[in-house]
Amino acid sequence: MWVVGKVLAKIDGESVGVKLTQREREHIVHGVNIIVHALRKGGRILLVGAGTSGRLGVLEAAEMPPTFGTSPSLVQALMAGGQAAFFKAKEGVEDNFEEGARAVARLRISPKDVLVGVSASGMTQFVLGALTRARKSGAKIIFITCWPKSELQAVVDLVIAPAVGPEVIAGSTRLKAGTATKLVLNMLTTVAMIKVGKTYGNLMVDVKTGSEKLKDRARRILGVVTDLDYDEADTLLDRARWNVKAAIVMQKTRSTYAAAMKKLRDADDSIREAIGEDVEPRLRQLLGVEDE
């Protein structure tokens, strides 16, 4: 649980958004655990929303592959009105209960999956349709809303409800509600990815090296973890087929690429387990966190 609180504090300990999400800390921790359980069982994360809420879900899903090296199918977003609505608002599409249900049905959701419904007002029919259909399929459901008394609570497993109060511009939920929702989504996905081994300390060890900038980042990550210099890191990464995790395991355990990949598979892709090193003290050190 300390990871949630401390990462929130790192964002900006004095911001209104952080204070609001801190109040929901226990619920965010519960949501992270639901997502981690699903990911470890081979499930997916599906983010559903309309308008600003939908765009925030699309943004979250789009950022998972480059940040954590995930498959695009692992974290997906469904937005009322489809892709076109991301760039140009489509009025009325959020009121279509049936389309929300159909959108989820098309993805063939299963009991292994988690659906995260997002509705600042707590009344969006597109989201309600999606949640109702997901419930019939046995999926776990997390609902993020800025209206704690929402009727949608009846069909979900967990509600995360930062109560932001009236907007500066009445009804403009892209403001306080959007900020709080973005923070909650960041915490759910980021901490879940940390827990399933997508990072080492605060390092993006699953980064995809598809550009020179990202290759440079990979060399520097490897140097931080193994103390190799820049050129040595480049040589090792070339042997590791530019797989940063494999390179770390190869260096730490003096293994071949094939042996390192086997160690990672046997350890469920966790560097900590593959090399027998306790990552938590290192994570605390890198985040500047004192032991509790």
Buried (B, 14 or more C-beta within 10 A) or exposed (E): BBBBBBBBBEEEEEEBBBBBBBEBBEBBBBBBBBBBBBBEEEBBBBBBBBBBBBBBBBBBBBBBBBBBBBEEEBBBBBBBBEEEBBEEEBEEBBBBBEBBBEBBBEBEBBEBBBBBBBBBBBBBBBBBBBBBBBBEBEBBBBBBBBBEEBEBBEBBBBBBBBBBEEBEEEEEBBBBBBBBBBBBBBBBBBBBBBBBBBBBBBBBBBBBBEEEEBBEBBBEBBBBBBEBEEEBBBEBBEBBEBBBBBBBBBBBBEBEBEBBBBBBEEBEBBBBBBBEBEBEEBBBEBBEBEEE
